[in-house]
Amino acid sequence: MRRRSMLFAAGAAALSTPLGGRAFAAASGSGPILDHTTPVDLDGSEYVDLSNRAGVLAPLSTGTIVVTFRTASHNQAMTLISASDPTAPSSNITLNLSGGALQFSVREKGAVLVNVMTRTRYGDGLSHTVAVTVDASGTRLHTGGRMVFETAAHPFFGSVSGLTSLSLGRNTDSDHPGGEWFCTGTIERAAVWDRVLSESELVAQCPDPDLADLGRLSVILNSGTPATWVVTGDSITHGALHTHGWRSYPEHWTERVRWELGKPKNRDFVIDSGVSGATSAELVSQFAQRVTAFSPHVVSVMIGTNDIATSGLGLDAYRANLVSLVRAVRALPGSPVPVLQAPNPVDPAKWPGRVGLSAYARVMGEVAAQQNTVFVDHYNDWLTGNGGQVPLSLLSDGLHPNERGHHRIALKMIKDLRIFEPDSQVCSLRIP
């Protein structure tokens, strides 16, 4: 078990001495003015009391909060870090998780100065580093070092009078003197600067930084500005016949984004330009009709299942075509975000000529890494989830995904792009 910092049960007395040097205040300058670096495991009733450091943060009108954490909980309110006036109702500045979404709020005696929340979610059990930066230009939320949301409002610690309570894992006020919004999970680090960190500095604070493109996708998902998603590829993306009347993976994605994420995301458009029989070479040659014509903000490409069975489309040609497609997407007006999605594995008994499809999935992953592109690896996801064997129950004819296979593809896409929510109808769908 991880070494634990000093924890207090709900309602315990406030800490009157420093935490043994584990959380410290530094002189104003390039480094953080508060840095708690000992990981703490919280069970939903414990917290770390840093109230003897609250006075250091209370005057700040500009600065940065960074928290690294892990949780698989989807509780509706879980505090990462909160400073408050415990003698007044609803006077606090809080960075928390709500159903896995990142939320930042500032309240002064019940008046809400800012309350923003992402649609992207981080309750997946993985380590995430999130940040809030505030200055006169506005408030920005970041994950993995990349900005994912911004607003013009800019209240910070100095906007709340009487800040004397500071905690990791809970919030307090006069109505909840023992605390509320307790966290279940691990807070690995919490730090505050008296200045706004640059993107490169935020990336440097992350043990595992996000790709810039993943940040751009999150901005699109969290923004109220309508976006156009083009999902292109071959018969798997086309979704014809083998779904047996159920939704294809682009249709599941459409329901998740255009309906379940709420207004105004219903003004996004998702266009399926997949064509049965297509190859990477055909997609390159027909790029104008299949992609450019729709003025996309995001372009997803799943291709390769037909390349392996087409003369002249070996791995070298496939690699070159993928690079060409990624660069062509980026070169479009507005520099849309490319997403590469590996094809699913096939039944080797029925399709022995396509057993080598694993190499095409590998090449796509290599291209994604070289081009700094988001990669959704369905090939290995299917095998990993089935003991290394091809899950035949997800296939219609041994090659094309059936209705269950399409839902599996959609779930992987939803999880990797961080909009998974266990209570959503799309995410919780069970197909008999």
C-alpha positions as CSV (number, residue, x, y, z in Angstrom):
1,M,0.0,0.0,0.0
2,R,1.1,3.5,-0.7
3,R,2.6,5.5,2.1
4,R,-0.2,7.7,3.4
5,S,-0.2,11.3,4.5
6,M,-1.9,12.2,7.7
7,L,-5.7,11.7,7.3
8,F,-8.6,12.8,9.4
9,A,-12.0,11.3,9.6
10,A,-15.0,13.5,8.9
11,G,-15.7,15.8,11.8
12,A,-12.2,15.5,13.3
13,A,-10.5,18.6,14.9
14,A,-8.5,20.8,12.6
15,L,-4.8,20.2,12.3
16,S,-2.7,22.7,14.3
17,T,0.7,21.7,13.1
18,P,2.3,21.3,9.6
19,L,2.2,17.9,7.9
20,G,5.7,17.0,8.7
21,G,7.0,19.0,5.8
22,R,5.0,17.0,3.3
23,A,3.0,20.0,2.3
24,F,5.0,23.1,2.3
25,A,4.7,26.8,1.4
26,A,7.5,28.2,-0.7
27,A,8.6,31.7,-1.3
28,S,6.9,33.4,-4.3
29,G,8.8,32.9,-7.5
30,S,9.0,30.3,-10.2
31,G,8.1,27.3,-8.0
32,P,4.8,26.5,-6.4
33,I,3.8,28.3,-3.2
34,L,2.1,25.2,-1.9
35,D,3.1,21.7,-2.8
36,H,1.7,18.5,-1.2
37,T,3.7,15.6,-2.7
38,T,2.8,12.6,-0.6
39,P,0.1,10.4,-2.2
40,V,-2.9,9.9,-0.1
41,D,-5.6,7.2,-0.4
42,L,-9.0,8.5,0.5
43,D,-12.0,6.2,1.3
44,G,-14.9,8.8,1.0
45,S,-14.7,9.8,4.7
46,E,-11.1,11.0,5.1
47,Y,-9.3,14.1,4.1
48,V,-6.0,16.0,4.4
49,D,-6.2,19.2,6.4
50,L,-3.9,21.9,5.1
51,S,-5.7,24.8,6.8
52,N,-2.4,26.2,8.2
53,R,-1.5,27.0,4.6
54,A,-4.8,28.7,3.7
55,G,-3.4,32.2,4.4
56,V,-0.7,31.8,1.7
57,L,-3.4,31.2,-0.9
58,A,-6.1,33.6,0.3
59,P,-4.8,36.8,-1.5
60,L,-4.3,35.2,-4.9
61,S,-6.1,36.7,-7.9
62,T,-3.9,35.0,-10.5
63,G,-2.4,31.6,-10.4
64,T,-2.4,27.9,-11.2
65,I,-3.8,24.8,-9.3
66,V,-2.4,21.4,-10.3
67,V,-3.7,18.1,-8.9
68,T,-2.7,14.5,-9.9
69,F,-5.2,11.9,-8.9
70,R,-6.6,8.4,-9.6
71,T,-10.2,7.3,-9.1
72,A,-12.7,4.9,-10.5
73,S,-15.6,6.5,-8.6
74,H,-18.4,8.3,-10.4
75,N,-19.8,10.0,-7.3
76,Q,-21.6,13.3,-8.2
77,A,-19.3,15.4,-6.0
78,M,-15.8,14.6,-4.9
79,T,-13.3,17.3,-3.8
80,L,-9.7,17.3,-5.0
81,I,-8.8,20.6,-3.3
82,S,-11.0,23.2,-1.6
83,A,-10.4,26.4,0.3
84,S,-13.4,27.8,2.2
85,D,-14.7,30.1,4.9
86,P,-16.0,27.5,7.4
87,T,-18.1,30.1,9.2
88,A,-20.2,31.1,6.2
89,P,-22.6,29.2,3.9
90,S,-21.2,28.4,0.4
91,S,-18.1,30.5,0.5
92,N,-15.4,28.4,-1.2
93,I,-13.1,27.8,-4.2
94,T,-13.2,24.1,-5.2
95,L,-11.6,21.9,-7.8
96,N,-13.6,18.6,-7.8
97,L,-15.0,15.8,-9.9
98,S,-18.7,15.4,-10.6
99,G,-19.6,12.0,-12.1
100,G,-16.0,11.8,-13.3
101,A,-16.2,15.3,-15.0
102,L,-13.8,18.0,-14.0
103,Q,-15.5,20.9,-12.2
104,F,-14.2,24.2,-10.9
105,S,-16.4,26.6,-8.8
106,V,-16.0,29.8,-6.8
107,R,-18.7,31.0,-4.5
108,E,-19.0,33.9,-2.1
109,K,-21.7,33.6,0.6
110,G,-24.0,31.7,-1.7
111,A,-23.3,33.8,-4.8
112,V,-21.9,31.7,-7.6
113,L,-18.9,33.6,-9.2
114,V,-18.0,30.8,-11.6
115,N,-19.1,27.1,-11.9
116,V,-17.8,25.2,-14.9
117,M,-17.7,21.5,-15.7
118,T,-16.3,19.5,-18.6
119,R,-18.1,16.9,-20.6
120,T,-15.0,14.9,-20.7
121,R,-14.5,12.5,-17.8
122,Y,-11.6,11.2,-15.7
123,G,-13.1,8.5,-13.4
124,D,-11.4,5.7,-15.3
125,G,-9.0,4.5,-12.6
126,L,-6.0,5.9,-14.5
127,S,-3.7,8.7,-13.2
128,H,-4.7,12.1,-14.5
129,T,-3.1,15.5,-13.9
130,V,-5.6,18.4,-14.0
131,A,-5.0,22.1,-13.7
132,V,-6.8,25.4,-13.4
133,T,-5.2,28.6,-14.6
134,V,-6.7,32.0,-13.8
135,D,-5.7,35.5,-14.8
136,A,-7.4,38.6,-16.1
137,S,-8.1,37.0,-19.5
138,G,-10.2,34.2,-18.0
139,T,-10.2,30.7,-16.4
140,R,-8.9,27.6,-18.2
141,L,-9.2,24.0,-17.3
142,H,-6.4,21.6,-18.4
143,T,-5.8,17.8,-18.4
144,G,-2.6,16.1,-19.1
145,G,-1.0,19.6,-19.7
146,R,-3.5,20.5,-22.5
147,M,-6.3,23.1,-22.2
148,V,-9.7,21.5,-22.5
149,F,-12.1,24.3,-21.5
150,E,-12.0,28.1,-21.0
151,T,-14.3,30.8,-19.9
152,A,-14.0,34.6,-19.6
153,A,-14.9,34.7,-15.9
154,H,-11.8,34.8,-13.6
155,P,-12.5,34.7,-9.9
156,F,-9.8,33.0,-7.8
157,F,-8.8,32.6,-4.1
158,G,-8.9,36.3,-3.5
159,S,-12.5,36.5,-4.6
160,V,-13.7,34.7,-1.5
161,S,-13.4,36.5,1.8
162,G,-12.5,34.7,5.0
163,L,-10.6,31.7,3.6
164,T,-9.2,29.8,6.6
165,S,-10.0,26.2,5.7
166,L,-7.9,24.3,3.1
167,S,-8.3,20.6,2.5
168,L,-7.6,17.8,0.0
169,G,-10.6,15.5,-0.3
170,R,-13.4,17.6,1.2
171,N,-15.1,21.0,1.4
172,T,-16.4,22.7,4.5
173,D,-18.8,25.6,5.3
174,S,-21.1,26.7,8.1
175,D,-23.8,24.2,7.0
176,H,-21.3,21.3,6.8
177,P,-18.7,21.9,9.5
178,G,-17.6,18.3,9.4
179,G,-17.2,18.4,5.6
180,E,-18.9,17.5,2.4
181,W,-18.1,16.2,-1.1
182,F,-15.5,13.7,0.2
183,C,-13.3,12.0,-2.3
184,T,-12.8,8.3,-2.9
185,G,-9.6,7.6,-4.7
186,T,-5.9,8.6,-4.6
187,I,-4.6,12.2,-4.6
188,E,-1.0,11.9,-5.7
189,R,-0.1,15.6,-5.6
190,A,-1.7,19.0,-5.2
191,A,0.2,22.2,-5.8
192,V,-0.6,25.9,-6.3
193,W,1.4,28.7,-8.0
194,D,0.9,32.4,-7.8
195,R,1.3,32.7,-11.6
196,V,-0.2,31.1,-14.7
197,L,2.0,28.3,-15.9
198,S,2.6,28.0,-19.7
199,E,1.5,24.9,-21.6
200,S,5.1,23.6,-21.6
201,E,5.3,24.1,-17.9
202,L,1.9,22.3,-17.4
203,V,3.1,19.4,-19.6
204,A,6.2,19.2,-17.4
205,Q,4.1,18.8,-14.3
206,C,2.4,15.7,-15.8
207,P,3.9,12.2,-15.3
208,D,2.0,11.1,-18.4
209,P,1.2,14.2,-20.6
210,D,-1.7,14.0,-23.1
211,L,-1.2,14.4,-26.8
212,A,-2.0,17.9,-28.0
213,D,-4.6,16.4,-30.3
214,L,-6.4,14.7,-27.4
215,G,-6.6,18.2,-25.8
216,R,-8.0,19.6,-29.0
217,L,-10.6,16.9,-29.1
218,S,-11.5,17.6,-25.5
219,V,-11.9,21.3,-26.3
220,I,-14.3,20.4,-29.1
221,L,-16.3,18.1,-26.8
222,N,-16.4,20.6,-24.0
223,S,-17.2,23.6,-26.2
224,G,-20.7,24.9,-27.1
225,T,-19.5,25.7,-30.6
226,P,-21.0,23.2,-33.2
227,A,-18.5,20.8,-34.7
228,T,-18.6,18.4,-37.7
229,W,-17.2,14.9,-37.2
230,V,-16.4,12.9,-40.3
231,V,-16.1,9.1,-39.7
232,T,-14.7,7.4,-42.8
233,G,-13.3,4.0,-43.8
234,D,-14.5,0.8,-45.4
235,S,-17.5,-1.5,-44.8
236,I,-16.9,-1.6,-41.1
237,T,-17.5,2.1,-40.8
238,H,-20.2,2.0,-43.5
239,G,-22.0,-0.4,-41.1
240,A,-24.2,-1.9,-43.8
241,L,-25.9,-5.4,-43.6
242,H,-23.9,-6.9,-40.7
243,T,-25.4,-4.8,-38.0
244,H,-28.7,-6.6,-38.5
245,G,-30.8,-3.5,-38.1
246,W,-28.9,-2.3,-35.0
247,R,-26.8,0.8,-34.8
248,S,-23.3,0.9,-36.3
249,Y,-20.5,2.4,-34.3
250,P,-20.8,5.9,-36.0
251,E,-24.5,5.8,-35.0
252,H,-23.7,5.0,-31.4
253,W,-21.1,7.8,-31.4
254,T,-23.8,10.2,-32.8
255,E,-26.2,9.3,-30.1
256,R,-23.6,9.8,-27.4
257,V,-22.4,13.2,-28.7
258,R,-25.5,14.7,-30.3
259,W,-27.9,13.7,-27.6
260,E,-26.5,12.4,-24.4
261,L,-23.9,15.1,-23.9
262,G,-26.7,17.6,-23.9
263,K,-27.3,20.9,-25.6
264,P,-25.8,22.6,-27.5
265,K,-23.9,19.5,-28.7
266,N,-27.0,18.4,-30.5
267,R,-25.9,20.9,-33.1
268,D,-22.8,18.9,-33.9
269,F,-23.0,16.8,-37.0
270,V,-21.6,13.3,-37.5
271,I,-21.1,12.2,-41.1
272,D,-20.4,8.6,-42.0
273,S,-18.5,8.5,-45.3
274,G,-17.4,4.9,-45.0
275,V,-17.8,2.9,-48.2
276,S,-17.8,-0.9,-48.4
277,G,-14.8,-2.3,-50.1
278,A,-12.6,0.9,-49.6
279,T,-8.9,0.7,-49.2
280,S,-6.4,3.3,-47.9
281,A,-5.4,4.1,-51.5
282,E,-9.0,4.7,-52.5
283,L,-9.5,7.0,-49.5
284,V,-6.4,9.0,-50.5
285,S,-7.6,9.3,-54.1
286,Q,-11.2,10.2,-53.0
287,F,-10.2,12.4,-50.1
288,A,-12.0,15.5,-51.5
289,Q,-15.4,13.7,-51.8
290,R,-15.0,11.6,-48.6
291,V,-13.6,14.2,-46.3
292,T,-12.9,17.7,-47.6
293,A,-16.5,18.2,-48.9
294,F,-17.9,18.2,-45.3
295,S,-15.6,20.9,-43.8
296,P,-14.8,18.7,-40.8
297,H,-13.4,19.6,-37.4
298,V,-12.5,16.0,-36.6
299,V,-11.8,13.2,-39.1
300,S,-11.7,9.5,-37.9
301,V,-10.1,7.0,-40.2
302,M,-10.6,3.2,-39.8
303,I,-9.1,1.4,-42.8
304,G,-6.9,-1.6,-43.6
305,T,-9.2,-4.7,-43.7
306,N,-9.3,-4.6,-47.5
307,D,-5.7,-3.4,-48.0
308,I,-4.3,-6.7,-46.9
309,A,-6.3,-8.5,-49.6
310,T,-5.5,-6.0,-52.4
311,S,-2.5,-6.4,-54.7
312,G,0.0,-3.5,-54.4
313,L,-1.2,-2.5,-50.9
314,G,1.4,-4.0,-48.7
315,L,2.5,-2.6,-45.4
316,D,4.8,0.1,-47.0
317,A,2.1,1.4,-49.2
318,Y,-0.4,1.3,-46.3
319,R,2.0,3.2,-44.1
320,A,2.5,5.9,-46.8
321,N,-1.2,6.2,-47.4
322,L,-1.9,6.7,-43.6
323,V,0.8,9.4,-43.4
324,S,-0.8,11.1,-46.4
325,L,-4.2,11.0,-44.9
326,V,-3.1,12.4,-41.6
327,R,-1.3,15.2,-43.3
328,A,-4.2,15.9,-45.6
329,V,-6.5,16.2,-42.7
330,R,-4.2,18.6,-40.9
331,A,-3.8,20.7,-44.0
332,L,-7.6,21.4,-44.3
333,P,-8.9,24.8,-43.3
334,G,-8.9,25.1,-39.5
335,S,-6.5,22.1,-39.2
336,P,-9.0,19.4,-38.2
337,V,-8.0,16.8,-35.7
338,P,-7.2,13.4,-37.2
339,V,-8.1,10.2,-35.3
340,L,-6.7,6.8,-36.4
341,Q,-8.8,3.7,-35.5
342,A,-7.3,0.2,-36.0
343,P,-9.6,-2.4,-37.7
344,N,-10.9,-5.3,-35.6
345,P,-9.4,-8.8,-35.9
346,V,-11.0,-11.4,-38.0
347,D,-11.8,-15.2,-37.7
348,P,-8.6,-16.9,-39.0
349,A,-10.5,-20.0,-39.9
350,K,-12.9,-18.2,-42.2
351,W,-10.5,-15.6,-43.5
352,P,-7.0,-17.1,-43.5
353,G,-5.8,-14.6,-46.1
354,R,-6.3,-11.8,-43.6
355,V,-4.6,-13.3,-40.6
356,G,-1.8,-10.8,-41.1
357,L,-4.1,-7.9,-40.3
358,S,-2.3,-7.6,-37.0
359,A,0.6,-6.1,-38.8
360,Y,-1.6,-3.4,-40.4
361,A,-2.9,-2.5,-36.9
362,R,0.7,-2.3,-35.7
363,V,1.7,0.0,-38.6
364,M,-1.3,2.2,-37.9
365,G,-0.2,2.5,-34.3
366,E,3.4,3.4,-35.4
367,V,2.1,6.1,-37.8
368,A,-0.1,7.5,-35.0
369,A,2.9,7.7,-32.7
370,Q,5.1,9.3,-35.4
371,Q,2.5,11.8,-36.3
372,N,1.4,12.5,-32.7
373,T,-2.1,11.4,-33.6
374,V,-4.8,9.9,-31.3
375,F,-4.9,6.1,-31.9
376,V,-7.9,3.9,-30.9
377,D,-6.6,0.4,-31.0
378,H,-9.6,-1.9,-31.5
379,Y,-7.5,-4.8,-32.8
380,N,-5.7,-5.3,-29.5
381,D,-8.7,-4.2,-27.4
382,W,-10.7,-7.1,-28.8
383,L,-7.9,-9.7,-28.2
384,T,-7.1,-8.4,-24.7
385,G,-10.7,-8.6,-23.7
386,N,-10.9,-12.2,-24.9
387,G,-7.8,-13.9,-23.5
388,G,-5.8,-13.2,-26.7
389,Q,-8.3,-15.0,-28.9
390,V,-10.5,-13.4,-31.6
391,P,-14.0,-12.9,-30.0
392,L,-16.1,-14.6,-32.6
393,S,-19.3,-13.5,-30.8
394,L,-18.6,-9.9,-32.0
395,L,-18.4,-10.9,-35.7
396,S,-21.2,-11.5,-38.2
397,D,-19.4,-13.4,-40.9
398,G,-16.0,-13.8,-39.2
399,L,-14.8,-10.4,-40.6
400,H,-17.5,-7.7,-40.2
401,P,-18.5,-6.7,-36.7
402,N,-22.1,-7.6,-35.9
403,E,-24.3,-5.4,-33.7
404,R,-22.3,-6.4,-30.5
405,G,-19.0,-5.8,-32.3
406,H,-20.1,-2.3,-33.4
407,H,-21.1,-1.4,-29.8
408,R,-17.7,-2.7,-28.6
409,I,-16.0,-0.4,-31.1
410,A,-18.1,2.6,-30.0
411,L,-17.4,1.9,-26.4
412,K,-13.6,1.9,-27.0
413,M,-13.9,5.1,-28.9
414,I,-16.0,6.7,-26.2
415,K,-13.6,5.6,-23.5
416,D,-10.4,6.7,-25.3
417,L,-11.9,10.1,-26.1
418,R,-13.0,10.4,-22.4
419,I,-16.8,10.7,-22.6
420,F,-17.6,7.3,-21.0
421,E,-20.4,7.5,-18.4
422,P,-21.7,4.2,-16.9
423,D,-25.3,5.5,-16.6
424,S,-25.5,6.6,-20.2
425,Q,-27.9,4.5,-22.4
426,V,-25.2,4.1,-25.1
427,C,-22.5,3.1,-22.6
428,S,-24.7,0.7,-20.6
429,L,-26.4,-0.9,-23.6
430,R,-26.6,-4.7,-23.5
431,I,-27.3,-6.4,-26.8
432,P,-28.7,-9.9,-26.5
